[in-house]
Amino acid sequence: MATPQQKQHVRELINTLYHRAGVKAQFRGEINEDVAAVVGQLLTEIGTCSDAFRWVPRPTGGKASILWLAKNITKSVMAELKQKQSVTCMRARILQHKTSLEMAAAGLAY
């Protein structure tokens, strides 16, 4: 079971990604395992845009979880992302997943 701090870490990760890509939105939805899975997919796709995520291990079982994100995506990774990225590529990936994140947060299938 994820702690409130781990859920907050995932929320900060999502909002950091939004901010770094110039997306003027804040993610305010519920942090649940479906949201974590979408974030995992998003990070995989952002890996094509940024070296910051290429070294992060892939989640076992294929889906990212809240615990996995809290453990593997550190503040140093988020800081590195700020320096090494293609903003245009990253923004496109985030916008492609924004609706999926909102649906997952609402408990709807993504």
C-alpha positions in Angstrom: 0.0 0.0 0.0 1.4 3.4 -1.0 1.9 6.0 1.6 0.6 9.6 1.2 4.2 10.7 0.8 4.8 8.3 -2.1 1.5 9.4 -3.7 2.7 13.0 -3.3 6.0 12.1 -5.0 4.1 10.8 -8.0 2.0 14.0 -8.1 5.2 16.1 -8.0 6.7 14.0 -10.8 3.7 14.5 -13.0 3.6 18.2 -12.4 7.4 18.5 -12.8 7.0 16.8 -16.2 4.2 19.2 -17.1 6.2 22.2 -16.0 9.4 21.1 -17.8 7.5 20.6 -21.0 5.7 24.0 -20.8 2.3 22.4 -20.3 0.3 25.0 -18.3 -1.7 22.6 -16.2 -1.5 21.0 -12.8 -2.5 17.4 -12.2 -5.0 17.4 -9.3 -6.5 13.9 -9.8 -6.3 11.0 -7.5 -3.0 9.1 -7.5 -3.8 5.4 -7.9 -2.2 2.4 -9.5 -3.8 3.1 -12.9 -2.3 6.6 -12.8 1.1 5.1 -12.0 0.8 2.7 -15.0 0.1 5.7 -17.3 3.0 7.6 -15.9 5.2 4.6 -16.5 4.1 4.5 -20.1 4.7 8.2 -20.4 8.3 7.9 -18.9 9.1 5.1 -21.4 8.0 7.4 -24.3 9.8 10.4 -22.9 12.9 8.2 -22.8 13.0 8.7 -26.6 13.3 12.4 -26.0 15.6 12.6 -23.0 18.7 10.8 -21.7 17.5 11.5 -18.2 15.2 8.4 -18.1 17.2 6.0 -20.2 19.1 4.5 -17.3 16.0 4.1 -15.1 15.2 0.4 -14.8 11.9 -0.8 -16.3 9.3 -2.0 -13.9 9.1 -5.8 -13.4 5.8 -7.1 -14.5 5.6 -4.4 -17.2 3.5 -1.8 -15.3 4.8 1.0 -13.1 3.3 1.2 -9.6 3.2 4.1 -7.1 5.9 2.4 -5.1 8.1 1.8 -8.1 7.8 5.4 -9.2 8.6 6.7 -5.7 11.6 4.5 -5.5 13.1 4.9 -9.0 12.3 8.4 -10.1 14.3 10.6 -7.7 14.5 14.4 -7.5 17.9 14.1 -9.1 16.4 12.5 -12.1 13.8 15.2 -12.3 16.6 17.9 -12.0 18.6 16.1 -14.8 15.4 16.1 -16.9 15.4 19.9 -16.8 18.9 20.0 -18.4 18.6 17.1 -21.0 15.5 17.0 -23.0 13.8 17.9 -26.2 10.9 20.0 -24.9 8.9 19.7 -28.2 9.1 15.9 -28.1 8.4 15.8 -24.4 5.4 18.1 -24.7 3.9 16.0 -27.4 4.2 12.8 -25.3 2.7 14.5 -22.3 -0.2 15.9 -24.2 -0.9 12.4 -25.7 -1.1 11.0 -22.2 -2.9 13.8 -20.4 -6.4 12.5 -21.0 -5.3 8.9 -20.0 -4.0 10.3 -16.7 -7.2 12.1 -16.0 -9.3 9.1 -16.9 -7.1 6.8 -14.7 -7.4 9.3 -11.8 -11.2 9.2 -12.1 -11.2 5.3 -12.0 -12.1 5.0 -15.6 -10.4 2.5 -18.0 -7.5 4.1 -19.8 
